[in-house]
Amino acid sequence: MITTADQNDRWASYARPGSWNDPDMLEVGNGGMTTEVYRSHFSIWALAKAPLPIGCDLGSMDKVTFELLSNKELIAADQDKLGIQGKKVKNDGDLEVLYLCTL
């Protein structure tokens, strides 16, 4: 996930309404990751202005997954009218900081 986000970061300046960078399918709720990793995954995709198609089985989605995927603040950040993708502004070992301005 981090590698994909890093690759997508290179294309941030090209993101705009009608031209979205797509880092790949959301894996939130598919198993194998912790809630914190799923939260980070969804947040990174939203900051990247990526399409947010749900990739898990809706029929077996648990409450935590539903809450993560229906986070109104992140969806609003993903779908703001400016269409400016978040950009990595700091990389210090395991710490990465992305910045998104939605004036």
C-alpha positions in Angstrom: 0.0 0.0 0.0 2.8 2.5 0.9 4.7 1.6 -2.3 1.5 2.3 -4.4 0.9 5.6 -2.5 4.5 6.6 -3.1 4.3 5.8 -6.8 1.0 7.7 -7.0 2.6 10.8 -5.3 4.8 11.3 -8.4 1.7 12.1 -10.4 0.0 14.5 -7.9 0.5 17.6 -10.1 -1.6 16.0 -12.8 -4.7 15.4 -10.6 -7.6 17.7 -11.3 -11.3 17.5 -12.0 -11.8 15.0 -14.8 -8.3 13.6 -14.5 -7.8 11.5 -11.4 -4.8 9.4 -10.4 -5.9 5.9 -9.5 -3.6 4.0 -7.1 -5.7 0.8 -7.4 -8.6 -1.0 -5.7 -9.4 -0.3 -2.0 -8.7 -3.4 0.1 -10.5 -2.2 3.2 -12.5 -5.1 4.7 -10.9 -7.9 2.6 -9.0 -9.3 5.6 -5.3 -9.5 6.5 -4.9 -6.0 7.8 -5.5 -4.3 11.1 -8.2 -1.6 11.6 -5.4 1.0 11.8 -3.9 -0.1 8.5 -7.4 -0.1 6.8 -7.9 3.4 8.2 -4.6 4.5 6.8 -5.3 2.9 3.5 -8.7 4.6 3.1 -7.2 8.0 4.2 -4.3 7.8 1.7 -6.6 6.9 -1.2 -8.9 9.8 -0.2 -6.0 12.2 -0.1 -4.9 11.0 -3.5 -8.3 11.9 -4.9 -8.6 8.3 -6.0 -11.8 6.7 -7.0 -13.1 4.9 -3.9 -14.8 1.7 -5.2 -15.5 -0.7 -2.3 -13.5 -3.8 -2.9 -14.9 -6.0 -0.1 -18.0 -8.2 0.0 -20.8 -5.9 1.0 -22.9 -8.8 2.3 -20.3 -9.7 5.0 -19.0 -6.2 5.8 -18.7 -5.7 9.6 -19.6 -2.5 11.4 -16.0 -1.2 11.7 -15.4 -1.6 7.9 -18.7 0.2 7.2 -17.7 3.0 9.5 -14.3 3.4 7.8 -15.8 3.3 4.3 -18.5 5.8 5.2 -16.2 8.4 6.8 -17.9 11.7 5.6 -14.8 13.8 6.2 -12.5 11.6 4.1 -15.1 11.3 1.4 -15.5 15.1 1.3 -11.7 15.5 1.1 -11.6 13.0 -1.8 -14.4 14.7 -3.7 -13.8 18.4 -3.1 -14.3 20.7 -6.1 -10.7 21.8 -6.4 -9.6 18.2 -7.1 -6.1 18.9 -5.8 -4.3 15.7 -4.7 -2.6 15.6 -1.4 1.2 15.7 -1.7 3.8 14.1 0.5 5.6 16.9 2.3 7.8 14.9 4.7 9.4 11.4 4.7 11.4 10.5 7.8 11.9 6.7 8.0 8.5 5.2 8.8 6.8 8.6 9.1 5.3 10.1 6.1 3.2 13.3 6.1 0.8 14.2 3.4 -0.7 17.7 3.0 -4.0 18.5 1.4 -5.4 22.0 1.0 -9.1 22.3 0.3 -9.8 26.0 0.5 
